[in-house]
Amino acid sequence: MTLRLVVHQSAWNAHVQEVASALAPVIPVVKGNGYGFGRSTLMKVAADLAEEIAVGTAYELADVPQHRTPIVLTPVDDACTVPLRNDAIFTVGSPHHVTTLRALEHTGRVLLKLRSRMQRYGVAPSELEGLVASVKESGMSIHGWSIHPPLTSTSTDHVSEIASWANDLDDDLPIYVSHVDQHQLDELRNRFPRHTFRARSGTTLWLGDKSMLKLEANVIDIHSTRGGLAGYRQVAVPNEGSIVLIGCGTAHGIFERPDGLSPFHFQRSRLHLLESPHMHTSMIFVPTGSVVPQVGEWIDVQQSMTRALVDTVTWI
């Protein structure tokens, strides 16, 4: 039972270095499932790329080496149960976030999150003065500003939204931005030479060209069927054929595609799910007359790498 990520190492290394150079000084993002690689794998590379490394939450602080500065992207909540590194830079988007950090005895630096059209976290322009005052009263120091435009917007929208904030921000503090490429970053730096812009990068940095990566799972077992019921949920088997058991499922973050189709392919043909993936196994039905994958063969898995939890990474 294995879900594995196969990586063309030389191409991937070249890609990472190219993106890091284009966005220099890049802020690598290593969070969640580690973009399919696992956080520990990416953290080693990130530590060689930058002095500051962004993580998703306070619970991921322990992954960051002591000689690197963590930036925590999600505001810390009242239920946080892990000790906070005082060298870490925490994100705040409201006075309540500041109060929470103070209650957890943080006395160091914070990034002020500026509201974007995403409307997830962030302070509105009319509330910025109050947030700045709250940070200063707490005894913490403002390290910089942070803005995160929505993913689906155009590059022009991203630059315009960031620029609308940059006009009114203290030029002594860096502005951390997301979802910008080299051209957009150059445009911002040219338009606002008094500001320092620092680009965070996660998906673009680590995943980039999908031709470098291959997600696949092995066939654990296979048996013939003549219909009837089968599966964890006892669904109807369409007709005669073979049930193929693939060694990955929801425990690996594998589900049907958003369009409801199976995420599995073999010899460039989509395999049909007998039922939804469950835990460590997915059940495939192959009708008589079609090519049947054999035990030990590898099946291509079409799944978002930001959700996949692989058992192993194979470098080739």
C-alpha positions in Angstrom: 0.0 0.0 0.0 1.9 3.1 -1.2 1.1 6.5 -2.6 4.4 7.9 -3.9 5.5 11.2 -5.5 8.1 10.7 -8.2 10.3 13.8 -8.8 12.8 14.5 -11.6 15.4 15.9 -9.2 17.6 17.9 -11.5 14.7 19.6 -13.3 13.0 20.3 -9.9 16.2 21.7 -8.4 16.7 23.9 -11.4 13.1 25.2 -11.3 13.3 26.0 -7.5 16.5 28.0 -8.0 15.1 29.8 -11.0 12.0 30.9 -9.1 14.0 31.9 -6.0 16.3 34.0 -8.2 13.5 35.7 -10.0 11.7 36.6 -6.8 14.8 37.4 -4.7 14.8 37.7 -1.9 12.1 35.1 -1.9 10.2 34.0 1.2 9.7 30.2 0.8 6.3 29.0 2.1 6.4 25.5 3.8 3.0 24.7 5.3 0.2 22.1 5.5 1.1 18.9 3.7 4.3 20.4 2.4 2.8 20.7 -1.1 2.9 16.9 -1.4 6.6 16.6 -0.5 6.1 16.8 3.2 7.2 19.8 5.3 10.4 18.2 6.5 11.6 17.6 3.0 10.9 21.2 1.8 12.2 22.8 5.0 15.7 21.6 4.3 15.6 23.3 0.9 13.9 26.4 2.1 16.6 26.9 4.8 19.2 27.1 2.0 17.2 29.6 0.1 16.3 32.3 2.6 16.7 33.7 6.1 12.9 33.9 6.6 10.6 31.0 6.1 6.8 31.2 6.1 4.7 28.5 7.8 0.9 28.2 8.0 0.3 28.1 11.7 1.9 28.2 15.1 1.7 24.4 15.2 4.3 24.3 12.4 6.8 26.5 14.1 8.8 23.5 15.3 9.7 22.6 11.7 11.7 25.8 11.2 15.4 25.5 12.0 16.6 27.7 14.9 19.0 29.6 12.6 16.1 30.7 10.4 13.3 33.2 11.2 9.7 31.8 11.0 6.8 33.9 9.7 3.4 32.5 10.8 0.8 33.3 8.1 -2.4 32.5 10.0 -3.2 34.6 13.1 -2.8 32.7 16.3 -6.1 32.0 18.0 -7.1 31.7 21.7 -7.0 27.9 21.6 -3.3 27.7 20.7 -1.5 25.1 22.9 2.1 25.3 21.6 4.8 27.6 22.9 5.6 30.5 20.7 9.1 31.2 19.5 9.9 34.8 20.4 12.0 35.1 17.3 9.0 34.3 15.1 7.1 37.0 13.2 3.3 36.6 13.7 0.6 37.9 11.5 -2.1 40.1 13.0 -5.2 41.5 11.3 -7.2 42.8 14.2 -6.7 44.1 17.8 -8.0 40.8 19.0 -5.1 39.0 17.3 -2.7 41.3 19.2 -4.5 40.7 22.5 -4.2 36.9 21.9 -0.4 37.1 21.2 0.1 39.3 24.3 -1.8 36.7 26.5 0.6 34.1 25.1 3.5 36.3 26.2 4.8 37.1 22.7 6.8 40.3 22.9 8.5 40.2 19.5 7.6 41.2 15.9 4.4 41.1 14.0 3.2 41.6 10.4 0.1 43.7 9.9 -2.2 41.9 7.5 -3.9 44.2 5.1 -7.4 43.3 3.8 -7.6 42.2 0.1 -10.5 41.3 -2.0 -10.2 37.8 -0.7 -11.7 39.2 2.6 -10.2 36.4 4.6 -7.9 38.0 7.2 -6.8 41.6 7.3 -7.5 45.1 8.4 -9.5 47.6 6.4 -7.9 51.0 5.6 -10.1 52.8 8.1 -9.0 50.3 10.8 -5.3 50.4 10.2 -4.5 53.3 12.6 -6.2 51.5 15.4 -4.4 48.3 14.8 -1.0 50.1 14.7 -1.8 51.7 18.0 -2.8 48.3 19.5 0.5 46.8 18.5 2.5 49.6 19.9 0.6 49.6 23.2 1.2 45.8 23.5 5.0 46.3 23.4 5.5 44.4 20.2 7.1 45.8 17.2 5.8 46.1 13.6 8.1 44.2 11.2 6.1 45.0 8.0 2.9 44.8 6.1 1.3 41.7 4.4 -1.2 41.4 1.6 -2.6 38.3 0.0 -4.6 38.9 -3.2 -7.1 36.2 -4.3 -5.8 33.4 -6.5 -8.2 33.8 -9.3 -7.6 37.5 -10.0 -5.5 38.7 -13.0 -1.9 39.9 -12.6 -3.1 43.4 -13.3 -5.6 43.1 -10.4 -2.9 41.9 -8.0 -0.6 44.8 -8.8 -3.5 47.3 -8.6 -4.6 46.0 -5.2 -1.1 46.0 -3.8 -0.5 49.5 -5.2 -3.6 50.9 -3.7 -2.2 50.0 -0.3 1.4 50.9 -1.0 0.5 54.6 -1.5 -0.3 55.0 2.1 2.1 52.7 4.0 5.2 53.6 6.0 8.1 53.2 3.6 10.4 52.1 6.4 8.7 48.7 6.6 8.8 45.9 4.0 5.6 44.8 2.2 5.2 41.1 1.9 3.1 40.0 -1.1 1.8 36.8 -2.5 0.7 35.6 -6.0 3.0 37.8 -7.9 5.6 36.8 -10.5 8.9 38.4 -11.5 7.3 40.9 -13.9 4.7 42.0 -11.4 7.3 42.3 -8.6 9.5 44.4 -10.9 6.6 46.6 -11.7 5.8 47.2 -8.0 9.4 48.0 -7.3 9.7 50.4 -10.2 6.5 52.2 -9.3 7.3 52.4 -5.6 11.1 52.7 -5.3 10.8 53.9 -1.7 9.2 50.6 -0.6 10.8 47.2 -0.1 8.7 44.3 -1.5 9.3 40.7 -0.5 7.5 37.9 -2.4 6.2 34.8 -0.6 6.1 31.7 -2.8 4.7 28.2 -2.2 2.9 26.6 -5.1 4.9 28.3 -7.8 8.2 27.6 -6.0 7.7 24.0 -5.1 5.3 22.6 -7.8 5.8 24.8 -10.9 5.8 22.7 -14.1 3.9 19.5 -13.4 5.9 17.6 -15.9 8.6 17.3 -13.2 6.3 15.4 -10.8 4.3 12.2 -10.9 1.8 11.0 -8.3 1.1 7.3 -8.4 -0.2 4.4 -6.3 0.3 0.7 -6.6 -2.1 -2.1 -7.2 -2.5 -4.3 -4.1 -4.9 -6.9 -5.2 -7.3 -7.9 -8.0 -10.2 -10.3 -8.4 -12.9 -11.2 -10.8 -16.5 -10.4 -10.3 -19.9 -11.2 -11.9 -21.9 -8.4 -10.4 -23.7 -8.3 -7.1 -22.6 -5.9 -4.4 -19.1 -4.9 -3.3 -17.2 -2.3 -1.5 -17.1 -0.6 1.9 -20.6 0.8 1.1 -21.9 -2.3 -0.7 -22.6 -0.6 -4.1 -23.8 -2.5 -7.1 -21.2 -3.9 -9.5 -22.2 -2.9 -13.0 -21.5 -6.2 -14.7 -18.8 -8.9 -15.2 -15.2 -7.7 -14.9 -12.4 -7.2 -12.4 -12.2 -5.3 -9.1 -8.8 -3.6 -8.7 -7.7 -2.5 -5.3 -5.4 0.5 -5.3 -3.2 1.4 -2.3 -4.4 4.9 -1.5 -7.5 6.6 -0.4 -8.9 9.4 1.8 -6.1 8.8 4.4 -3.8 10.1 1.6 -6.0 13.0 0.7 -7.3 11.2 -2.4 -10.9 11.9 -3.4 -12.9 12.1 -6.6 -12.0 15.0 -8.8 -14.1 18.2 -8.4 -16.0 17.2 -11.5 -16.9 13.9 -9.9 -14.6 11.8 -12.1 -12.1 9.2 -10.9 -8.6 10.5 -10.2 -7.0 7.3 -11.5 -5.4 6.6 -14.9 -3.7 3.6 -16.4 -2.1 3.5 -19.8 -3.6 7.0 -20.6 -7.1 5.8 -19.9 -9.3 6.8 -16.9 -10.2 4.0 -14.5 -13.7 4.1 -13.0 -14.3 4.1 -9.3 -16.6 1.4 -8.0 -17.2 3.6 -5.0 -15.6 6.7 -3.4 -12.1 6.2 -2.0 -12.0 5.1 1.6 -9.0 5.4 4.0 -6.1 3.4 2.5 -7.8 1.7 -0.4 -9.7 2.7 -3.6 -11.8 0.2 -5.5 -11.7 0.3 -9.3 -14.0 -1.6 -11.6 -12.7 -2.7 -15.0 -15.2 -4.4 -17.3 -14.4 -7.5 -19.2 -12.5 -6.8 -22.4 -10.7 -3.7 -21.0 -7.0 -3.7 -20.0 -6.7 -4.7 -16.3 -3.8 -3.3 -14.2 -1.9 -6.2 -12.5 -0.8 -6.5 -8.9 2.4 -4.4 -8.3 1.8 -2.1 -11.3 1.6 1.7 -10.7 -1.5 3.8 -11.4 -1.3 7.5 -12.2 -3.2 9.6 -9.6 -4.7 13.0 -10.6 -5.0 14.9 -7.4 -4.0 18.4 -6.1 -0.6 18.2 -4.6 -1.6 20.6 -1.8 -3.9 17.9 -0.5 -1.9 14.7 -1.2 -0.3 12.9 1.8 2.3 10.7 0.2 3.9 7.7 1.8 7.2 8.2 0.1 9.1 10.6 -2.3 11.2 9.0 -5.0 13.9 11.1 -6.6 15.0 10.1 -10.1 
